[in-house]
Each structure stands twice: as C-alpha cells, then as structure tokens.
Amino acid sequence: MAEKNVEQNGTTTISLIKGDGIGPEITDSVLRILEASGANLKFVEVEAGEKVYLSGKTSGIADSAWDVMRKYPILLKGPITTPRGTGYKSLNVTIRKTLGLYANLRPARTYDPFVKTKHPGTDLVIVRENEEDTYAGIEHRQTREVTQCLKLITKPGTEKIVRYAFEFARSNGRKKITCMVKDNIMKITDGLFASVFKQISEEYPEISTESMIIDIGAAHLANNPQRFDVILAPNLYGDILSDIAAEVTGSVGMCGSSNIGDSIAMFEAVHGSAPDIAGKDIANPTALIKAAVLMLVHVGMPEKANLVRNAVLKALEDGYRTADIFTGEANTQKVGTKAFTDAIIKRLGEKPKQLEVRELTRPKTVSLVKPKHLEVKKLVGVDVFIDEYENRNPETLGKKMDGIQNASLHLKMITNRGVKVYPQGQPETFLTDHFRCRFVVNEGKSVQPKDIVDLLSSFIGLGFDVIKTENLYTFDDKPGYSLGQGE
Ligand code: NAD
C-alpha cells in the first residue's frame, strides 16, 4: 500500500465522501469520534453522490475526484443515493471497479445480550469478491425475447480473493473458511472458483475449509449463523450473504465494510443512504464507525482502532441505543445520532466489561503466483446463436443446418435456453426465439478460424439471423465449454 498520504509529522490524509441521505449525519459522528480519539488524520472532501448525479454527470463523481483519491488512497465513504431510473450507474460499483478494490470484507457479529438477536454468539466475516461475476455489467438484449448477462469469473481474480481470505483468516486467528458457490450448475465459472479455493487451501493447512452450495449455505446462514467463521463467495452471492448476515446479527446499521485494492482502499457502511430517516438525528452511526475502525487498522493505527471499538461496546453496555436497536428494555435509553456519538466520545479510554473484543489485523498484501504450466488451447468447434422469431421448429432448423458443407465442422446439436432440442428434442420443451447451434470438429480434422468464417457465410446464405458466436476450445484436451442439457 502506498504511504504517500502520510506527511512527515505522521498525519495521514484521508479522502472523504460524506454521502447522501443519512450520510452527512453519520459521517459527522465518525469525524467527531476520530478527532476525539486523537488519531492523526486529516480529511480532504471528494465531490461525489446525488448532487453530482443531478448536475448531469451520470457516473455520480466529478472527474477531479479520481486524482484526489489517487493522491490520498484511503477513502472513507458515507452511503450514496443512486437516483432511480435508467442512465445512472451505481457509484459504489464504479469506485470499486475503477480503483481495483478486489476484496470486500464484511464482518458481522452480535452484541448480545445488549442488542437483541435471535442468534447470540454470531461472529463471522464475509469475504466477497468485488469486481467480477455478473457485476462486470456486460448485458445484452439479443432477440425480442432473450436478454443475457455475462458472468465472468477469472483465474487471477479468483486467486487474489481466495489468497486474501486465507491471509485474513491467518492474521486474524480465524479457524475455518466456508466457500459458497453453485458449482453443481455453473461447473465452469463457479467450478473455477471452487477449484482455486481447494488448490490454495493446501498452502494454509492450519485453516480448515468447507465448500457449500450457495442455496443451502444461505439457508444455514439465516438459521444458524454461529456455525460460520469466514465465508468466501463470488460477488453476487457475497452481496446477498452479507445482507443476510447484517440482518441476522441485529441491524443493518451495525455493519461496516472495507474494500481493498493493491494500492487503494475504501471503507464504508454496509447500508444505504436511508432517505426515510435522513435529517432526523435518528440514524445509527455504528456501521460507519466500524468502517472507520477497519480503516484505522489498515493505516497502521491499531491502538486508535481499539480505543474507538472499546468505546462503542461500552456505550452499548451502558444502555445507549439508537432507534433501530432500541427495544425498551430496563436500563436502556433511546438516543439520537448526536447523543449516541457523545456517549461514545465520553467512553474513549474505557473498556467493555462483558462484550468480547475482537481485534482485527491487516492481512499481508497478496500477490499472484505465476502459473507453472501454460495449458495448450485448441479450437474444436463453435456455437452459433441465431434469432428465429417466426420459425421455431427445431427439426426444420436442424435439417437445414445438417445440409451445410464445411471443411471441418458439422452440426452436433441445437439447444434452446440450454436444453437440447435437436436432434431428438422433446415436444414439451418451451421454445424461445433464441437458438444455439453447436458445430464441432469433424473426425480427423482441425478447426481453423477460416472454417468458422465459412460456416457463418453458409448461415447467412441460408437466411439465418446470426446474433453471436462463441468459440469452443479445449485446454490440455479438456473441454472449456459446458454440455447442453440432454446432450
Ligand atoms: P438502506 O440501507 O438505505 O435502508 C434500508 C432500511 O434500513 C431503511 O428502513 C433505513 O431506514 C434502515 N437503515 C439503513 N441504515 C440505517 C442506519 N444507519 N440506522 C438506522 N436505520 C438504518 O437501503 P435502501 O432504502 O434500499 O436504499 C436507499 C438508497 O441507498 C438507494 O439510493 C440505494 O441505491 C442507496 N444505497 C447505497 C449504498 C452505498 O452507498 N454503499 C448501499 C446500499 C444502498
């Protein structure tokens, strides 16, 4: 991590986005607590959020902001409102992806018996991949009926997040990592994530591992979160899991998160800008305070992190509750954002008596290991996707394509939404206007790019509306494509 934001006198400069809705209130709370803690920090405000969106900039961030964040690569960010309607891109996703913040760390713990929860004793951390998966945002409408979103899972991206999860577990005394994927269905993408997890786990023998299919994993998380220690997941599942974790541990107002990149890191609350309670002095600032604690650890001020963390726990023990966690129990009082903040500041230097303190350590920076062996990649066929709105008869389509003369390729099957419909389709299969026609290499031949060009010329000559192609490769003779359902 670059230390260019640290001045000679030890002051660390932080880029700050106060955010929208409750953002400014909870950010002010955090700034007051940090100042009172004596942390040697300075803040430079970055122009981003609703105001910037509404001024006509659809990215929600001023061009000059990127230079500020590059100069001061630690960012504390309040929640931002994404205006409704098409045309506005989520600033959170833009920041994470533009700055290469590949790891999203979301600790979730309970504060029982002080904050009501159905799951006392929960203390888990979700490590979510932050840049890939369906969040690559590559979507297309291909026919009148069919849309698609590309799910990208890469080897280096997966290796980075898996290594980060293990390094985090190792440096924080965590004993077990549960990897959640859906590799029984997405054997290539989620399969890659699962296999990289398995492979890298061998380098960390002291950490036990388990793999779970995401659906049953999410069910266990909702019902029995105490059984988990660290959960590792690709982007979309991780996003959903962390909201479940936040909810089951008490309140979305209590969970902070960090977004870690090679040279830049961003710290934020898990929740949004809560416009329904904005400006009323009732928001719970704990999530952003916890994000600030993660930030203090990250910038090398663990003692200040402890000071703030302990004061928050002590304020909870002493009965201070914001509205979202107030249940009217004896010896508790409902307070607003400002009074809750005052209670925390007053307790800086005190320690909780009952609540367990879980200190965090910044894991070592991960680096990628160069693959020892470069697999041999061979072109063995092509999937040609066509739009057939009027003629949806697989037999007619198949017979027409069987007649195509090509030096290297022949039709193997046609699928509709992944299910084989030719040859020998089933009459019950529902047909959309989107067909995939798989052509594979003829016995004893090899496929050249020109064979695919010739094949496409034949398709066009026969009047087919080709919408895209996907080449079929083997890697060290292993297929790099899935079979059709029923193939
Ligand atoms: P939200 O998290 O803002 O609110 C959900 C519910 O939780 C609301 O009832 C809210 O009052 C409550 N809540 C949230 N934070 C709280 C806190 N600190 N204290 C007490 N109660 C709290 O989710 P939403 O309503 O779906 O989204 C509102 C806006 O926030 C949208 O524009 C959305 O795009 C944006 N958003 C931003 C981020 C981010 O900046 N990281 C994340 C999620 C949503």
Boltz pocket constraint, residues with backbone or C-beta under 6 A from the ligand:
constraints:
  - pocket:
      binder: B
      contacts: [[A, 22], [A, 78], [A, 79], [A, 80], [A, 81], [A, 82], [A, 83], [A, 92], [A, 252], [A, 253], [A, 254], [A, 268], [A, 269], [A, 270], [A, 271], [A, 272], [A, 273], [A, 274], [A, 275], [A, 276], [A, 277], [A, 282], [A, 283], [A, 284], [A, 285], [A, 286], [A, 287], [A, 324]]
      max_distance: 6.0
